[in-house]
Amino acid sequence: MSEQIVYIGSKPIINYVTAILTSFNSNPKPDKVIVKARGRSISAAVDAVEVTRHRFLSDLKHEVTIGTEQMQGDEGGTRNVSTIEIALSISPEAKKPSGS
C-alpha cells in the first residue's frame, strides 16, 4: 500500500490543492494521499481537501483522524496543539467530474 503525504502550512490554499492533485497523478499512483496539519493550519487543510473534492476530484473518499501533540513552548513549558490527518483515496466506482 503506497501513500504520499502533503503537509499544510501558511501558503495559499491552491498550492496545497495542486500538491494533492500532483500526488494522485504521480507515477506510480499512490493508494492514499494523506493531508496533515496542526494548529491554525487545520482549517487550511480542510479547505484544500474540500476544493479538491468539489472542483477537481468528485470521486474522492476521505477518512479523518484528529489528535493532540505536546510541543515545547517558548518559555520552556509544554503546550497542547491540535492535529488532523485526512486520508484521501479515489473510490473504485469513480465517475468523471462534470465538465471533463
C-alpha positions as CSV (number, residue, x, y, z in Angstrom):
1,M,0.0,0.0,0.0
2,S,1.6,3.2,-1.1
3,E,0.8,6.7,0.2
4,Q,2.0,10.2,-0.1
5,I,1.9,13.0,2.5
6,V,1.0,16.6,2.0
7,Y,1.9,18.9,4.9
8,I,-0.2,22.0,5.3
9,G,1.4,25.3,6.3
10,S,0.8,29.0,5.6
11,K,0.9,29.0,1.7
12,P,-2.2,29.8,-0.3
13,I,-4.8,27.0,-0.5
14,I,-4.4,26.5,-4.2
15,N,-0.8,25.4,-3.7
16,Y,-2.0,22.5,-1.5
17,V,-4.7,21.6,-3.9
18,T,-2.1,21.4,-6.6
19,A,0.1,19.2,-4.4
20,I,-2.8,16.8,-3.7
21,L,-3.6,16.6,-7.4
22,T,0.0,16.1,-8.3
23,S,0.3,13.3,-5.7
24,F,-2.6,11.5,-7.2
25,N,-1.2,11.8,-10.8
26,S,2.3,10.8,-9.8
27,N,3.9,7.5,-11.1
28,P,3.3,5.0,-9.5
29,K,-0.1,6.1,-8.4
30,P,-0.5,6.1,-4.6
31,D,-3.4,4.3,-2.9
32,K,-3.8,7.2,-0.5
33,V,-2.7,10.8,-0.1
34,I,-2.6,12.0,3.5
35,V,-3.1,15.6,4.2
36,K,-1.5,16.6,7.6
37,A,-1.9,19.8,9.6
38,R,-1.7,21.1,13.1
39,G,-2.8,24.2,15.0
40,R,-4.0,27.1,12.9
41,S,-3.3,25.2,9.6
42,I,-6.2,22.8,10.3
43,S,-8.8,25.0,8.6
44,A,-6.5,25.4,5.5
45,A,-6.2,21.6,5.3
46,V,-10.0,21.2,5.4
47,D,-10.3,23.9,2.7
48,A,-7.7,22.3,0.5
49,V,-9.5,18.9,0.6
50,E,-12.9,20.5,0.0
51,V,-11.7,22.5,-3.0
52,T,-10.1,19.3,-4.4
53,R,-13.2,17.3,-3.9
54,H,-15.7,19.8,-5.3
55,R,-13.7,21.3,-8.2
56,F,-11.3,18.5,-9.4
57,L,-11.9,15.0,-8.0
58,S,-15.6,14.4,-7.2
59,D,-14.9,10.7,-6.5
60,L,-12.6,11.3,-3.5
61,K,-13.2,9.4,-0.3
62,H,-11.9,10.8,2.9
63,E,-11.1,9.5,6.4
64,V,-10.3,12.0,9.2
65,T,-8.2,11.4,12.3
66,I,-7.8,14.1,14.9
67,G,-5.4,14.3,17.9
68,T,-3.2,16.4,20.1
69,E,0.5,16.8,20.3
70,Q,2.5,18.3,23.2
71,M,5.0,20.9,22.0
72,Q,7.8,22.7,23.8
73,G,6.7,26.3,24.5
74,D,8.9,29.4,24.1
75,E,9.3,29.8,27.9
76,G,10.3,26.2,28.4
77,G,6.8,24.7,29.3
78,T,4.7,22.4,27.2
79,R,1.5,23.2,25.4
80,N,-1.1,21.1,23.5
81,V,-1.5,21.6,19.8
82,S,-4.4,20.0,17.8
83,T,-3.6,17.9,14.8
84,I,-5.6,16.5,11.9
85,E,-4.8,13.8,9.2
86,I,-7.2,13.5,6.3
87,A,-6.6,10.3,4.3
88,L,-7.8,10.7,0.7
89,S,-8.4,7.9,-1.8
90,I,-10.2,7.6,-5.1
91,S,-13.2,5.4,-5.0
92,P,-13.1,2.4,-7.3
93,E,-16.5,3.3,-8.8
94,A,-15.0,6.6,-10.0
95,K,-17.1,8.9,-12.1
96,K,-15.7,11.7,-14.1
97,P,-16.4,15.2,-12.7
98,S,-18.7,17.3,-14.8
99,G,-17.0,19.4,-17.4
100,S,-14.3,16.8,-18.3
